[in-house]
């Protein structure tokens, strides 16, 4: 059973920064794509950023230039560095590991 443990969420003022971390309990971590999703109240879950096993990245248009996804395969960990945060970034952020493993979610709240 693969487990994903997230950390790093919290309350921050608009314009601030946060870094989310997600550590996976699997030996195949380094070859699998990982991603961050988010779900705001009353909205569908949406893809925020994805990183391949080789390190290629892709971002939602709404976070391009503000968020950076990265991974440390030695630590089985993926990160999401979030900068210039906006109130509309408020959501529960979920870590995802291919083929279809999910973390428990971590709350990010951005106050105006």
C-alpha positions as CSV (number, residue, x, y, z in Angstrom):
1,X,0.0,0.0,0.0
2,X,1.5,3.3,-1.1
3,X,1.1,6.2,1.3
4,X,1.5,9.9,0.5
5,X,2.0,12.3,3.4
6,X,1.6,16.0,2.8
7,X,2.8,18.9,4.8
8,X,3.3,22.6,4.6
9,X,-0.2,24.1,4.3
10,X,-1.4,27.0,6.4
11,X,-2.7,30.5,6.5
12,X,-0.8,33.2,4.6
13,X,-1.5,36.8,3.5
14,X,-1.9,37.6,-0.1
15,X,1.5,38.1,-1.8
16,X,3.1,35.6,0.6
17,X,4.7,32.2,0.0
18,X,4.3,28.6,1.1
19,X,6.0,25.4,0.3
20,X,4.1,22.1,0.3
21,X,5.9,18.8,0.6
22,X,4.6,15.3,-0.2
23,X,6.6,12.1,0.7
24,X,5.8,8.8,-0.8
25,X,6.3,5.4,0.7
26,X,7.3,3.5,-2.5
27,X,10.5,2.4,-4.1
28,X,9.2,3.2,-7.6
29,X,8.9,6.9,-6.7
30,X,11.7,8.0,-9.0
31,X,10.1,6.6,-12.2
32,X,6.6,7.8,-11.7
33,X,4.9,11.1,-12.5
34,X,3.6,13.1,-9.6
35,X,1.3,16.1,-9.4
36,X,-0.4,18.6,-7.2
37,X,-4.2,19.1,-7.5
38,X,-6.4,21.5,-5.5
39,X,-10.0,21.8,-4.7
40,X,-11.7,24.9,-3.5
41,X,-15.1,24.9,-1.7
42,X,-17.9,24.3,-4.2
43,X,-15.5,23.6,-7.1
44,X,-14.1,20.6,-8.9
45,X,-10.7,19.3,-8.2
46,X,-8.2,20.8,-10.7
47,X,-4.7,20.0,-11.7
48,X,-2.1,22.6,-10.5
49,X,1.2,21.2,-11.6
50,X,2.7,17.9,-12.8
51,X,6.3,16.6,-12.9
52,X,7.4,13.5,-14.8
53,X,9.9,11.0,-13.6
54,X,12.5,12.7,-15.8
55,X,11.7,16.1,-14.3
56,X,9.6,17.7,-17.1
57,X,7.0,20.0,-15.7
58,X,3.7,21.5,-16.6
59,X,1.4,24.0,-14.9
60,X,-2.1,25.3,-14.9
61,X,-2.3,28.7,-16.6
62,X,-3.5,30.2,-13.3
63,X,-0.3,29.4,-11.5
64,X,2.4,29.8,-14.2
65,X,5.2,32.0,-13.1
66,X,4.1,31.8,-9.4
67,X,4.3,28.1,-8.5
68,X,7.2,25.7,-9.0
69,X,7.0,21.9,-8.7
70,X,10.1,19.9,-8.0
71,X,11.1,16.5,-6.8
72,X,13.9,14.9,-4.7
73,X,14.0,11.3,-5.7
74,X,16.5,10.5,-3.0
75,X,13.9,11.6,-0.4
76,X,10.9,10.3,-2.3
77,X,9.5,13.8,-2.0
78,X,7.8,16.2,-4.3
79,X,7.5,19.9,-3.5
80,X,5.2,22.8,-4.6
81,X,6.8,26.2,-4.0
82,X,4.0,28.8,-4.1
83,X,4.8,32.5,-4.3
84,X,2.7,35.6,-4.9
85,X,-0.2,33.8,-3.4
86,X,-3.7,35.2,-4.1
87,X,-7.0,34.6,-2.2
88,X,-8.2,32.5,-5.2
89,X,-5.4,30.0,-4.4
90,X,-7.3,29.1,-1.3
91,X,-8.1,25.4,-1.5
92,X,-7.2,21.9,-0.2
93,X,-4.1,20.8,-2.0
94,X,-3.6,17.1,-2.8
95,X,-0.6,15.2,-3.9
96,X,-1.0,12.5,-6.6
97,X,1.3,9.7,-7.7
98,X,0.9,7.7,-10.8
99,X,-1.0,5.4,-11.3
100,X,-3.6,6.8,-8.9
101,X,-2.5,7.3,-5.4
102,X,-3.6,10.4,-3.4
103,X,-2.5,12.2,-0.3
104,X,-4.9,13.2,2.5
105,X,-4.8,16.9,1.5
106,X,-3.5,20.0,3.1
107,X,-5.3,23.3,3.5
108,X,-3.9,26.4,2.1
109,X,-5.7,29.7,3.0
110,X,-4.7,33.0,1.5
111,X,-6.2,36.1,3.2
112,X,-6.7,39.4,1.4
